[in-house]
């Protein structure tokens, strides 16, 4: 069983709970994209939320009692979310490096 999900033994007997949870998380991901928070913090929170969604989908895909069509769908969606997370992580890394570079240049210019 997956150590990332405490109580996952109970959840594996009720995959509906995991489906419900992942749909709820996906709705929060969509809602968070429309709110105006501090840009960097909001993007980091969205990346973390995307990661949780991806893990839930992977757990669903690994459940032996799930119907084959649902397993395949969850696996495919998990891979798509993983790609999104990877792209966001690269973008965030570039933004941090750019921010660091700009801060360093400003300090050097003011000296």
C-alpha positions in Angstrom: 0.0 0.0 0.0 1.1 3.6 -0.5 2.8 5.3 2.5 2.0 8.7 1.1 -1.7 8.2 2.0 -2.4 7.4 5.6 -5.5 5.2 5.8 -5.0 4.2 2.2 -6.1 0.6 3.0 -9.6 1.9 3.9 -9.6 4.1 0.8 -8.7 1.1 -1.5 -11.9 -0.5 -0.3 -13.8 2.7 -1.3 -12.2 4.1 -4.5 -15.2 6.5 -4.6 -13.6 8.5 -1.8 -10.4 8.9 -3.8 -12.3 10.0 -6.9 -14.3 12.4 -4.8 -11.2 13.8 -3.3 -9.3 14.2 -6.6 -12.3 16.0 -8.2 -12.5 18.3 -5.2 -8.8 19.1 -5.5 -9.1 19.7 -9.2 -11.8 22.2 -8.6 -9.6 24.0 -6.1 -6.8 24.1 -8.7 -9.1 25.7 -11.2 -10.5 28.2 -8.6 -7.0 29.2 -7.4 -6.0 30.2 -11.0 -8.7 32.9 -10.9 -7.8 34.5 -7.6 -5.3 37.3 -7.4 -2.7 36.4 -4.8 0.9 37.2 -4.7 2.0 35.8 -8.1 5.0 33.7 -6.9 3.2 32.3 -3.8 0.1 31.5 -5.8 2.2 29.6 -8.4 4.0 27.6 -5.8 0.7 26.7 -4.1 -0.8 25.6 -7.5 2.3 23.4 -8.2 1.9 21.7 -4.8 -1.8 21.2 -5.4 -1.1 19.8 -8.8 1.4 17.4 -7.2 -1.3 16.2 -4.7 -3.8 15.7 -7.6 -1.2 13.7 -9.6 -0.5 11.4 -6.5 -4.2 10.8 -6.0 -4.7 9.9 -9.7 -1.7 7.5 -9.5 -3.1 5.8 -6.4 -6.4 5.4 -8.2 -4.6 3.9 -11.2 -2.9 1.4 -9.0 -6.1 0.1 -7.4 -6.6 -3.5 -8.5 -10.4 -3.4 -8.1 -10.9 -0.3 -10.3 -12.5 -0.9 -13.6 -9.9 -1.1 -16.5 -11.3 2.0 -18.2 -11.0 4.1 -15.0 -7.5 2.7 -14.3 -6.4 3.7 -17.8 -8.0 7.2 -17.5 -6.4 7.8 -14.1 -3.0 6.7 -15.4 -3.3 8.9 -18.4 -4.4 11.9 -16.3 -1.7 11.2 -13.7 0.9 11.4 -16.5 -0.6 14.7 -17.8 -0.5 16.2 -14.4 3.1 15.0 -13.9 4.1 16.8 -17.1 2.3 20.0 -15.9 4.2 19.8 -12.6 7.5 19.3 -14.4 6.9 22.4 -16.7 5.8 24.5 -13.7 8.9 23.5 -11.7 11.2 24.4 -14.6 9.4 27.8 -15.0 9.6 28.5 -11.2 13.3 27.6 -11.3 13.9 30.0 -14.1 11.9 32.7 -12.4 13.9 32.3 -9.2 17.2 32.4 -11.1 16.1 35.5 -13.0 14.9 37.1 -9.8 18.3 36.4 -8.2 20.1 37.8 -11.2 18.0 41.0 -11.2 18.5 41.5 -7.5 22.3 41.0 -7.8 22.4 43.4 -10.8 20.4 46.0 -8.8 22.8 45.7 -5.8 25.8 46.0 -8.1 24.3 49.1 -9.8 23.6 50.8 -6.6 27.1 50.4 -5.3 
